Amino acid sequence: MAEKPQKTLARLPRGFVDRSAEDIRAADRMMATIREVYELYGFEPVEQPLIEFTDALGKFLPDQDRPNEGVFSFQDDDEQWLSLRYDLTAPTARYVAENFERLPKPFRSYRSGWVFRNEKPGPGRFRQFMQFDADTIGAPGVGADAEMAMMMADVMEALGIARGDYLIRVNNRKVLDGVLEAIGLGGDENAGRRLTVLRAIDKLDKFGPDGVRLLLGAGRWDGGKEGEGDFTKGAGLSDAAIATVLGYIDSTAGEIASEKFHEGMGELRDIEALCRAAQYGPERIKIDPSVVRGLEYYTGPVLEAELLAEIPNEDGQVVRFGSVGGGGRYDGLVSRFRGEPVPATGFSIGVSRLMTALKNLGKLDTTDVIAPVVVLVMDRDVESLGRYQRMVAQLRQDGIRAELYLGGAGMKAQMKYADRRGAPCVVIQGGDERAAGTVQIKDLVVGAQLAQNIADHDAYKEARPGQITVPESELVETVRRILDAQAEERVRG
């Protein structure tokens, strides 16, 4: 007896998600709003591929001692290392450097797309996610950074997020680097420890001051006690150094003896003045010393868009949602290719995260997308199929979403299919209707409502709730009238 062929197991890799029609439409609607704001500020669309040479992306992710650490990488037939992009900023820097002479400077552009992280997935942590970025390259002053903050505030409000429910927080990596210099972590030899300290500060919202203190010191156990959960090694700072760092965050530190610190503080004062002059008050844009941003390539002002509203999470718990995007100045990225200083600043919105927040806030509604009208197939000869196709074409020509049932099932299964599709109505023409030159149109919404009051099956069949017969010439007009009535009912309901 021959063995049955083994089936391939249908499974999704960890850290990736499938997207439904509702998810795609919600993201498209949200990004259309963001795009309008970006365009209003004079930014132009541009797009780079998902794959870049690995050396063009640079070593800005943690633990990237090998080409495939932190990013998904492979070799082509020329044995060149290629990688899926881990953000949209590094490819943008490569694009500008490669086309530097022909692009206007400053170069103002925006782009959206998928990015990939070869990291351990977890709750809310994915290996593939979408970002929507805007960048200004070639503007040396902090006016470009201030504009980014103002544009992000406008994006939040364009999406329906009220003032008081969001905040654009601004800090400066020069200030943070100055603090680290003051505690003896200056120089290239301390780059790794500096990054560890910055990532510890970045966990302030998640772990609080006590958790950050542990991460700045010996390390932290996830369970709160030694031996409980995973252990994260700390930066190994002394108690005095930890006190200086935490004192800076809560604005209780004394004088920081660092030229870089004072330069950064001056830039923050300028950004604040520019935002206030444009009437963006502290309830919208605020200087905040706890903002870090985790990537190493930031060289100046850093920004973060935070939602302050309490929103139910995936488990139904009401929580403060937190960051939905961030960015900052990265003056060294384009310079890697050019060998000359090229200032740049940008902002990146986490599309999936922001979309989740908007849906939970009730700010992203996709219910006005009408499912297609389904034309049922009673007869399957070529002549009959041609008539059904003509009906579908007439509906589409009037701008009505419509489809012909292309399966092989009978009437009952076709009606079940239409219900599953959420069809507003179905069109039926059997032999009797064809001979009379008519069609039956069944309003599935009204029919479902009327059917609730008809308990007996035979009475239901006799009543045929929500079903009308009209001349075939009135098909489009009748379907349009049914759809309009359903739309009015949704508005009232």
N, C-alpha and C positions, 0 to 999 in steps of 0.2 A: 504494500500500500504506500503510495507516494506521500511524502510529508507535505503538509500544508506550508505554503511560503510564509515566512515570518513577517508580520506587519511592522512597519516603521512606527515607533511611538511618537505620537503628536505631542510635542512639548515645547515650551518657550524657554529660552535661556534666562537664567537669573539676571536681574538688572535691566531687563527690557520689557516693554509693554506693547500690547496690541491697542490700536485706537479705533473707537467706534465712529459711526457717522456723526453722532452728537458731539463727540470730542473734537473731531476735525472741523465741524462747522463752528463750534465755540471758539476754537483757536483762530480760525480764519477771521471771524468777526472781531475778536479782540485785536488781532494784528492789523486789521484794516484801520481801526481807531488809532493805534500807535503810529502807523504809517502816516496818517493824516497830520499828526503833530510833528513828526520828523520832517515831513515835506513843508509844513508851515514855517519851520525854522531854516529852510533852504537846503536841507540835506538831500542827496541824490542816491538812488539805489545802485548797488553794485554787488556782484556775487563772485565768490571764489569756490573752487571744487572742494569736495569732502576730503580729498587725499592730497598731502603735501610731502615733499622730501622731509625726512625726519630731522635733518640738521637745520632746516628752515624753521621748524617749530621751536627749536631751542630746548634747553633743559630747564624748564621753569616749574615742572611738577615735582612733587616729593618722590624720593627713592628712585630716580631715573638714572640708575647706574648702567642699565642696559637699554637698548633701543625700544624694547617692548614693555618697559616699566612705566606705568602711568598712562601710556597710550597703546593703542592697537597698531602693531607694526608688522611689516612683511617685506621681503626682498623681491624686486622685479627680476626680469630675465637678464638684466645688466648687473645684477647683484647690488643694486642701489637700494638703500633702506627707505621705504615709504611708510607713512603713518596716517591713520584717520585723525583729522584735526580734533584737538581737545577743547578748543574754543574758537571764536571767530576773529580774535584780535591778532594772533600771530600770522594767520594767512593774509589778513589785511595789510599788515606791515610788509610782508613779502611782496604783495601786489603793488603797493605804493613804491617800494624800492625799485621794483622791476620796471615800473612805468613812470618813474620820477620826473623825467624831463617833460613829458607831455601833459601831466596832470596839473590843474590849477592849485596853487598853494595860497592859503590853507585849502586842503582837500577835505570837503565835508561829505560824508557818505554814510549809508546805512545798509544793513543786510540782515537776513534771518536764515536760520538753517539748523540742521542737526549737528551736535558735537558728541564726542565719545570719550569715555574715561575707562581705562583698563584698571579698575579698582574694585575692591570688594564691595558688592552691592549690599544694601540694607534698607530699612524702612525710610522711605523718602529719598533714597540715594540710588540713582540709576546709572547705568553704563551708557545710555543714550538719552539725550534730552535736547530740547530746542531752545535756542537763544535768539534774541532780537537786539542787535547792536546799532549804535550810532557812534561815529568817530570823527574827530577833527584833527588832521595831521598837518603840521607846519605852522601852528600858532603857538608862539613861545610864552605869551602872557597868561595869567590866571583868568583873564576874561573868558577864555574857552572853557575852563573848568567851571566857572560860575554859570555860564550858559548851559552846560550839561546839567547842573543841579536844577536850574529853572525849567529846562525842558522836561526833566523827569517829574517835577511837580505838576507840570501841565498834563503830562501823560496820565498820571494818577487821577486827576480831576476829569479828564476827558473820558476815562473809563467809568466814571460815576462814583469814585471814592471821595467822600466829603473831606473837607479840611477838618483836622482833628482826628481823622481815621488813618492818616498816613504822615510820614515825616521823611524828608531827604536829609540824611545825616552826612556831615562832611568832616574829614580830618586830613592830615598830611603825613606822608611817610617820612618826610624830612624831619618832622617833629619827633616821630617815633624813633627814627634812626639816631637823632640827637640824644634821646633818653638812653638808648642802648649804648651809645658812645660814652655817656656819663657813667655807666656802670661797668665799663671796661669791655664792651662787646663790639668795638669798632674794628675795622680792617677785614680783608678778605678771609683771613684765617678763622674768623668767627661767623662767617656767613650762615653756616648750618644752625648754630645756636641762636642767631638772630631770628631766623625763620621759625624756629621752635617757639621762641618767646612771642613772636607776632601771632602765631596760630593759637597759642594759649590765650592771649588777650581776645582773640576773635571768638573764643568760647564763652565770653562773659555772659551773654544772654542765656546760654544753655546751662552753664554750670554755676553761675554766680561768682562773687569774689572769692569764696572759700575754695571752689573748684579750680579757679584760675591760679590761686596761690599754690595749690598742689602741683599743677602743671608747670608752674614756673620753678618749682623746687625739684623734689626727687621724682615725682610722678603721681598718677592718680589711678585708683582701681574703679572700674565702672560701677561696682556694687556699693561703693562708699567705704568699704572696709578691706583690709589687706586679705588678699586671696579670693575676693568676691568679684566675679566677672573678669573681663580683660584688663590688662595693665597698660597704661600709656606712659612711656618714659618721659620725664620732665626735662626742663632746660638746665637744671642743676644750679640755679642761682643761689647766692647767699641770702640770708634773711634781710640784710640791709639793701641788697639789690632788688629783692622782691618788694620791699617797702617803697622803694623809689618808683618802681614801675606802677604799682597799684596806687601810689599817691598821685602820680601823673594822671591816671585814668579818672580818679574822683576829684581831681583839681585841688589836692591838698599838698602836693609836692612843693618844695622850696625852689629856689633858683636852680635851673639846669644850665651848667656851664658847658654849652655847646653852640658853636656858630651855626651849625646846621639846624639845631633846634630853633634858634631865634629867626633864622631865615624862613623856616616853615611856618612859624607863628605869624610872621609878617604876611605871608601869602594867604593864610587863613583870614586874617583881618581884612585883606583886600577883597577876598571872595565874599565875605560877609557884607562889606560896604557896597559891592556891586549888586548883590541880591537885594539889599534893602533899598537901594536907589531905584531898582526896577519894581519895587513894592511887593517883593517876596519876603514876608515877615518870618519870624522865628517859629511860628506855628506850622510853616511849610518847609523851611530850610534852616537847619541848625548846626552849628559847630559842635562836634561831639568827639572827645578824645578817645573813646572806646572803639571807634571804627578802624579796622585794620585792613581787610581784604586779604585773602590767603595767598594769592599768587605773588611770586617773587619779583616780577618785572615792573611793579609800580615804583615810581621814582618821586612822586610829589603828591598833590591833593588826591584823596580817595573818597569815593561817594558810596552811599548805600541807601536804597529805598526800602523803608520799613512800613509794614502795615501795623497800625496800633490797635485796630478794632479786634475785639475778641470774636473768633470765628470757630465753628465746630470743625474738628479735624476728621480724618478718615474713620476714627473710632467713635465719633460723636461727642468727644470731649471738647468743651469750650476752652480754647487757648488763644493766646496772643500769637498771631500768625508769623510775624517777624519779617525777615528780609525777602524781597521778591526780585531784587536786582542790585547791581553794583558796578563800580568801575573806578576810573581814575587816570592819572597821568602816567604814561609809559614812554619816557623820552629815549630809552635805549633800544627799543625793538627795531625800528626802522634803521637806526644807526648801525646795527650789526651788519647790515648789508651794504651800507653806503660809506662807512668809514668817516662820517661827519655827523655832527649833531643834527637830529631831526626831531623837534618836539611833537608830541602827540598826546591826545587825551580821548577817552571814550567811556561809554556806558553800555552795560549788557543787562537785558531783562530776561529772567527765567520764565519762559512762556508757560510751561506746564504748571509751575508753582503759582504764578500769578493767575492763571486760568482757574485753578482749583479754588483760590481765594475768592475770585469774583463770583464763581458759581455758588459758593457757600454763603456769600453776602447777598445773593439774589440779584447780582448786577450783570449776569450774562445769561440771557434767555434765548433758547433756540427753538421754542415751541411754535414759532410762526413759519417754520419750514414745513410746507404741506407735503405729505406723502403722495405718490402718484395715483391717479385714477387707474383702475385696472379694467381692461376690456377682456371679458371672459371668452373662452373658445368653446362653443357648443358643437361645431362641425369642423372637421380637420381636412376637408378636401381643399385643393389649391384655390378654387374660386371663393370659398367661404373665408379662408385665411386672408385672401386679398381684400375682401370687404372689411374684415376686422382691422387689418393694417391701415386701411383708408380712414377708419374711425379714429384710430390712434393718431394718425398724421394730422387730421383736422383739429383734434384737441391740442396737439403740440403747436400747430400754427397759430393758435389763439393764446399761446403762452401758458397752457395748462400742462403740468407734469402728467404724463400718461405712459402706460406700458401695456403691451399685449402679453397675456399669460403664455409662456413658452414651454411650460411643463407638459407632461403627458397624462395628468390626472383628470378625474371627472369633476362634475359641478360642485359637489360637496367639498372636495379637497381644494378646488380653486377659491371657493369662498373663504375657507380657512386660511389660505395663502394671503388673500386680500386683507383679512383681519390682522394677520401677523405683520403685514407691511404697514398697517395703520392707514390703509387707503380710505379716503373720505367717501368714495362711492365706487360702485362697479357698474359696468355697462354689459347688458346681456341681449344677445339676439340669436334665438333659435330659429327653427324652420317656420313656425307660425308667425313670429315677428317679421321675418324676412319676407314672407308672402304678403304681409299687410303693410310693409314698408315702415315698420316701427322699430323701436328699441325699448328695452326696459332699463331703467336707471334706478339702482338701489342705493339710497342714502344710508350708509352704514352707521353714521352717528345718530341720526334720528331713529333709524331702525332699532339700534341697541337701546335707546331710551324708551321707545314705545313697547319694545318686547318685555321690558321689566314689568309691565302691567298686564301681560297676557300669560297666564299660568299654563293653560292647556295647549299641548303641542299642535293638535289639529286646528284649534282656533288660531294659533299663530300662523300656520300655513295658509289658512283661509284669509286672514287679515293682511298678510304680506306687508307688515309695517314698514313705512319709509320707501316703498317701491311704487314707481309711476311708469306709465307707458306713454311715449311721445312719438311723433313722427321722426323718422331718421334725420330729416332736414333740421330738426330743432335740438339735435344732440348737444352741440357745443353750447348753445344758449342755455339749455336746461342745466347742464353740468356747471356752467359758470354761476348760475343763480343759486345752485345748491352750495357751491364753495363760498359764495358771498354770505349766504345765510349762516353757514357754519362759522365764518370769520366774525360776524356780528355777535354770535352766541358766545364765542370765546372772549370777546371784549367785555360783554355783559357779565360773564361768569368769572 
